[in-house]
């Protein structure tokens, strides 16, 4: 898989519109070919909304008996899911130095996934949500590496700037300055894409009526906060985790608690983000997290106890001077 993608992406210049299969291949695997899939000519001649509408019209739930690769019984489901998620991760890794920063690739992918995630067809909505969440995870990793690279470049620039005038290498200073600006520019692009995925897909699908979809979202936000916690402890992200503590599904509540543990358990991260986390702790109904320790599901109660253990030092040591503007949604 890596070799095949490398051959395709290595020779693809930034700004050149590549063939549709690079973008459409993961979604072509959503359902059997007879049930409505994206074809190359669709991408060449139609807008995203038209493609989704056409796919929906061609979808025949009677022919497919309601099953699609993510729901078929047996080992095929696990194999498909693994390969599907791996494809997306490898694709972004292969493109992380090139075409994901242009004005076409990520906009096209995210727009298409957003359209499918809003589809009334369960197969499209389920599979595109999984694709979007795994895409977000891959982009979070890219953003983290860019953040590290930016910090390193900043330190190098400051060290060079602090040298005496006679020992300064002006060309090196200029080079480091340009490098820093470029890293900041592409990091902002990636973070803008991440924000689009979160607002247009995660925010809606984390409350989807389909039980299989909500856990995907909550599990991945746990991965994001653990991988790149500094980017996530704010109201825009934390309110969704607060809401899902009330979810009817045991798996969602459990994964939500584990995601919150990732925020509180990292001591270095907790120190840097003390006020936002303290605001969340105090802004959320005080008895809710504690009451989850009495959840009827044993596994949920255990995770709640672990979260209380992690969050107690934060709540007692921090002074919160702000309040959240959001209300808890009770199911």
N, C-alpha and C positions, 0 to 999 in steps of 0.2 A: 504493500500500500504506500509506504513512504517513498519508495523509488518511483512509483508511477506518478505520484503527486509532484515529486521533485522535478521530473522531466517536464511536467506541464507548467509549473509555476516559476521555475528558474529562468525560463526564457520569455517570460511575459512582462513587457515593459509597463511601468506605471502610466496610467492614463489610457491604455489601449483596452478597449472593451473585449474581453475574452469570450470564448464560446460559452453558450449557456450551460452545457453539462457541468462545468466546474461548480456552478451555483445550484443547479437544479438536481444534481445527482442524489444528494441525500433525500430530497423530498420525493424524487421519483420512486424511492423505495418505500414510500408511505403505505401504499396499497398495491394489490396486484394490477398489472397493466390494463386489465379489462374494466377496472373500477374507476378510471379517471386519473390520469397522471399528466404532469407537465411535460410538454414536448418542445423540442428545440425551436420549431417554427412559432410556437406561442411566444417565446421570449423575444423573438426577432420582430414580431408584428403586433404584439398586444401589450397593454399596460398590466400591471400586477393585479389590479382589481378585476380586469377582464379574464386574466388567466385563472384566478381563483373561482370566478363565476363559471367559467367553462369546465373546470375540473369538477365542480360541484354538480353541474348538470349531467356530466358523464358518469358520475358515481352511481353505482347500482348496488344498494345494500342487500337486495334480494339475492343477486348473483354471488356476492361474497359472504353471504350468511352472517353479516355483521362482524366478521373477524378481519383483522389486519395484523401485520407482523408483530406489533406490540401487544397483541392480545391472544394470539394463537396459542393453544395449549402445547405443553411439552418443551423440549430443549431448544426448539427453533426460536422461541421468543427471546430467551436469554442470549443466544448466539447473535440474533439480529440486533438486539439492543446494544450489545457490546461493540459489534462492528460499526454500527451506526454512530455511536458516540465517539468511538476511536477515529472514525473518518473525519469528523468535525474537528477534533483536537489536532490531528495530524495536518489537516488542511491549514489551520491557522498557524501552526508552528512553521510550516513550510513557507508561509506568506508573511511571516512577522517582520521581515526586513524589506518588504517591497509593496505588493499591491493592496494590502489592507489599509494603506494610508492614502490611497488615491481617492478620487471623487466618485467612484463608480461601484467598486466591488461591494463594500460593506453596506452602502446605501441600498443597493439592489437586493442583497441577501436579507437585510433586516426588514425592508419593505415587504418582500415576498413572505417572509415568516410571519410578519404582523398580520397580513391579509389572511393567511391560512389559519392562524391562531384564533381569528374571529369567525371562522367558518362554522356553519351549523352542522357540518359533517364531523362526527366524533373522531374518525380516523385522522382527518386533516388537523383538527385542533389538538389532539393528543400528541401526534408525532411532531408537529411543528413547534409545540411548546417544549418538548424534550430537546429538539434541535436548538431552539433559541436559548434554553438554559445552559446547554453544553457549550454553545457558542460564547455566551457570556462568561462562563468559567474560563475558557481559553483566552478571552480578551482580558479578563482580570489578571491572569498570569502575565500577559504582555504588558499591561499597565504597571504591574508591580516591578517588572524588570526595567521598564522605562523610568520609574520613580527612583530606583536604585542608581541607574545610570545618570540621571539628572543630579542626584545628590553628589555622586562622585565627581562629575564635571564641575559642579559648583565649588567643591572643596579645592579642586585643582586650580580653578580660576582665582579663588581667593588667595591661595598660597602663592601663585604667580604674581598677583596684584600687590601682595604685602612685601615683596622683595624690593630692595633699594632700587632707585631709578637707574643707576648704572648697571645693575645686574638683570634688569627686566628684559625679557625678550618680547618686544611689542607684537611681533608676528604670532608668537605662541598665544599671547593674550587675546589677540583678535580671533585666532582659530578657536580657542576655548569659548570665547563669547558667542561665536557663531554656532558652535556645537551645542552649547547650552540652549540657545534660542530654538534650534532645530528639534532638540529632544523635547522641549516644552511644547512646541507646536504639534508634533505627532502624538504626544501624550494627551493633549487636549482633544485631538481628533478621536483617539481611542475612547477616552472618557465620555465624549459626546455620544458615541455609538452605544456605550454601556448604558448611559442614561436613557437613550431611546428604547433599548431593549427592556429596561426596567419599567419605564412608565407605560410603554405601549403593549407590553406582553406580560411581564411578571405581575404588575399591579392588578391586572384583570384575571389572569389565569390562576393566581394564588387563591382566588375565591370562586373558582369554576365549580359548576354544579357536579361535574364528573369527579368521582372520588379518586380516580387514578391520576388525575392531573395535578391536584393541589399538592400532594407530597413531593412531586418532582420539583416544584418551585421552592418549597421550604427547605428541602434537602440541599439544593444548590446554593441558596443564600447562606446556609451554614458553611459551605465550602468557601464561598467568597469572603465571609468575615474571618475565617480562619487563615486564609491565604493572604488577604490584604485588608486587615481589619481597620487600618487607619482611614480607609476611604468610605467606610460604611456606618459608623456610629453617629447618625444624625436622624432627625425626625422623619425624613423622607423614607428611610429604610426601616428604622426601628418600629414605626407604627404598624407596619405589616406583620412584624413578628408579634407585636402585642395583640393584634386582632386574632391571629391564628391560634392563640392560646385557648380561644373559645370554640375552635373547630369541633364539629361533631365526630370527626374521624380520629381514632386513637393514633394512627400513624402520623398524622399532621401535627397533633399536639406534641407528640414525643420528639419529632424532628425539629419543631420550633424550639423546644426547650434545649435541645442539643446545640442549635444554632446560637442561642443566647449564651450558653456556656462558653462558646468559643470567644465571645466578646469579653466576658468577665474573667476568664481563667488566665489570659495572657497578661502577666503582671506589667511588662513594659508597655504594652498597648493600653492597659488600664490606666497607667500613670499619665500617658499622653492625652487620653480621651476621657479624663476623669469627670469633667463637668457634663458633657453630653450623656454619658452613661448614668450619672447620678440623676440627671433630669428625667431620664427614662424610668429609672427606678422609682422616683418620687411621683412622677406624672402619671404613672400607671396606678390603677386602684390598688391600694396597699395590701389588701387581703387576697388579691387574685393569685399571685404567684404562690403565696403560702397555701392557699386553698387547693391549688393543683397538687400539692403533696398528698391530698386525700382523694385524688382521682381514683375512680373505680377500676381503672386499668393499672395493674401493678407496675408495668414498665414506665408508664407516664409518671407515676408517683415517685419512682426512683430518680428519674431525670429531674423532676422538680426539686427534690431534696438536694441534689447536686448543684442545681442552679442557685438555690437559696444559700448554700454554703459558699459559692463563688461570689455572690452579689452582696452578702452581708457586710464585708469590710468596706465596700464602695459606699454603701448607704450610710454607714455610721461615720465615715471619715470625710465625706465630701459635703460641701455646702452648695446647694443648688439655688441659683438666683433667677431661674427662668422656669417656664412651664410649657408643656406641650399644648398645642391648639387643637389636637385631634381628640375625637371621642372614640371610646372603645365600642366596637360593633359586636353585639352579642347575638349569637345564632340561637 
